[in-house]
Amino acid sequence: MRTVAGAILAVLSVAAVSGQEAARPEGPGRARDEAFKIVDAYVVSNLQESLGLTDEQFTRLLPLVMKLHNDRRDLVHRRLQSLRELRRLLASGAATEAQVGERLRDVKKLEVDEPAMLRRDRDAVDAALSPLQQAKFRVLESEVEQKIRMLRNRMQMEGGPGGRGRRQPGEPQTPQP
């Protein structure tokens, strides 16, 4: 059990240090960073029991799962940055074909790279698990994604971080870049 606690502390320490480097002093970015930490803590706390992992499997799997989550977030962040830049260029009215073409290439490259990178990460996770555990991992990931969507929707309804103000029930949701 000591190795499991040590692994958790090691991963959370690394995540905290790397999170501090990229942390924002205030605003929605900081709230998003905190939300990521909460999601990671939830996954870490449920991973071993949900998948029926031995201590050895858990120690081997935890960095692979964290890499999957970090890569997924990084790819989404990079894509959103490119789209924001594209939107800014187009809104300026002074965008050149070359500028737009460069940003569009960035977006398209991410659209191609994302599935391959995430597939490699999932394959690494799968290699550490039995088929039954792989299925349980997929279910756990799906449940986490569903909880995140529910929280995001609730925050948008309440005008919290990432929300655009209060919406009335049934009112269409404004798409977020």
Sequence and secondary structure as in RCSB ss.txt:
>XXXX:A:sequence
MRTVAGAILAVLSVAAVSGQEAARPEGPGRARDEAFKIVDAYVVSNLQESLGLTDEQFTRLLPLVMKLHNDRRDL
VHRRLQSLRELRRLLASGAATEAQVGERLRDVKKLEVDEPAMLRRDRDAVDAALSPLQQAKFRVLESEVEQKIRM
LRNRMQMEGGPGGRGRRQPGEPQTPQP
>XXXX:A:secstr
 HHHHHHHHHHHHHHHHHHHHH  SSSHHHHHHHHHHHHHHHHHHHHHHHHT  HHHHHHHHHHHHHHHHHHHHH
HHHHHHHHHHHHHHHHHS   HHHHHHHHHHHHHHHHHHHHHHHHHHHHHHHTS HHHHHHHHHHHHHHHHHHHH
HHHHHHHHT TT  SB  TT       
